[in-house]
């Protein structure tokens, strides 16, 4: 136990440690992601979104506050709302996939 005359030492992270130091700094980095989520979810309530995605409402609240969801949850959001995962996470590329430009013929079915 240190006495008053001995200074206390703080443990420092090793140089190059890239872990986020607090959830506050994590929230700051994900504001653009939160804006895309709000755009995607439009006027739905958090409860309706949670039911649609089959997750807890508290998770939706955290995402709206800037905390990134897990990868499997991001994939579920992209699938349920029919958006491209790259757009959802990074804001790159188109929001929705473009429709196919040609018709796909299923083998075995006659043409009409």
C-alpha positions as CSV (number, residue, x, y, z in Angstrom):
1,X,0.0,0.0,0.0
2,X,1.6,3.4,-1.0
3,X,2.1,5.9,1.7
4,X,1.6,9.7,1.2
5,X,5.2,10.2,0.3
6,X,5.2,7.6,-2.5
7,X,3.5,8.6,-5.7
8,X,1.0,6.2,-7.2
9,X,1.7,4.9,-10.6
10,X,-1.0,4.5,-13.3
11,X,-0.9,1.6,-15.6
12,X,-0.5,2.7,-19.2
13,X,-1.5,0.9,-22.3
14,X,1.3,-0.4,-24.4
15,X,2.3,1.8,-27.4
16,X,0.2,0.9,-30.5
17,X,-2.8,-0.3,-28.5
18,X,-5.7,0.6,-30.7
19,X,-8.6,-0.4,-28.4
20,X,-11.1,2.4,-27.9
21,X,-10.7,4.0,-24.5
22,X,-14.4,4.8,-23.8
23,X,-17.8,4.4,-25.3
24,X,-17.9,8.2,-25.7
25,X,-15.1,8.1,-28.3
26,X,-16.7,5.1,-29.9
27,X,-20.0,7.1,-30.2
28,X,-18.2,10.1,-31.8
29,X,-16.8,7.9,-34.6
30,X,-20.1,6.4,-35.6
31,X,-22.3,9.5,-36.0
32,X,-22.6,8.9,-39.8
33,X,-23.6,5.3,-39.2
34,X,-26.3,6.5,-36.8
35,X,-27.6,9.0,-39.4
36,X,-27.9,6.1,-42.0
37,X,-29.8,4.0,-39.4
38,X,-32.2,6.8,-38.7
39,X,-32.7,7.3,-42.5
40,X,-33.3,3.5,-42.9
41,X,-35.7,3.1,-40.0
42,X,-37.6,6.2,-40.9
43,X,-40.7,6.6,-38.7
44,X,-40.7,3.1,-37.2
45,X,-40.6,2.9,-33.4
46,X,-37.7,1.2,-31.7
47,X,-40.1,-1.6,-30.5
48,X,-41.3,-2.2,-34.1
49,X,-37.7,-2.3,-35.4
50,X,-36.7,-4.7,-32.6
51,X,-39.6,-7.1,-33.4
52,X,-38.7,-7.0,-37.1
53,X,-35.0,-7.8,-36.5
54,X,-35.8,-10.2,-33.6
55,X,-33.5,-8.4,-31.2
56,X,-34.1,-6.5,-27.9
57,X,-35.3,-2.9,-28.0
58,X,-32.3,-1.9,-25.8
59,X,-30.0,-2.9,-28.6
60,X,-31.8,-0.6,-31.0
61,X,-31.5,2.2,-28.5
62,X,-27.7,1.6,-28.3
63,X,-27.4,1.7,-32.1
64,X,-29.3,5.0,-32.2
65,X,-26.8,6.3,-29.6
66,X,-23.9,5.5,-31.9
67,X,-22.8,2.0,-30.7
68,X,-22.1,-0.3,-33.7
69,X,-24.0,-3.5,-33.8
70,X,-22.3,-6.9,-34.1
71,X,-21.6,-8.1,-37.6
72,X,-24.4,-10.7,-37.6
73,X,-26.9,-7.9,-36.6
74,X,-25.6,-5.6,-39.3
75,X,-26.2,-8.4,-41.9
76,X,-29.7,-8.9,-40.5
77,X,-30.5,-5.2,-40.8
78,X,-29.2,-5.1,-44.4
79,X,-31.2,-8.1,-45.3
80,X,-34.5,-7.0,-43.7
81,X,-34.3,-3.5,-45.1
82,X,-32.9,-4.6,-48.5
83,X,-29.8,-2.4,-48.4
84,X,-26.2,-3.0,-49.3
85,X,-24.0,-3.8,-46.2
86,X,-21.2,-1.5,-47.5
87,X,-23.6,1.4,-47.6
88,X,-25.0,0.7,-44.2
89,X,-21.6,0.4,-42.4
90,X,-19.4,2.8,-44.4
91,X,-21.7,4.9,-46.4
92,X,-20.1,3.8,-49.7
93,X,-21.8,3.0,-52.9
94,X,-25.5,2.8,-53.6
95,X,-28.0,2.3,-50.8
96,X,-29.9,-0.5,-52.6
97,X,-28.8,-3.1,-55.1
98,X,-29.7,-2.3,-58.7
99,X,-32.3,-4.6,-60.3
100,X,-31.0,-7.2,-62.7
101,X,-30.8,-6.0,-66.3
102,X,-31.6,-9.3,-67.9
103,X,-34.2,-12.0,-67.2
104,X,-33.0,-15.2,-65.7
105,X,-34.5,-18.4,-67.3
106,X,-34.9,-21.4,-65.1
107,X,-33.8,-24.6,-66.7
108,X,-36.6,-27.0,-67.6
109,X,-39.4,-24.4,-67.9
110,X,-40.7,-23.7,-71.4
111,X,-40.6,-20.1,-72.7
112,X,-43.9,-18.3,-73.3
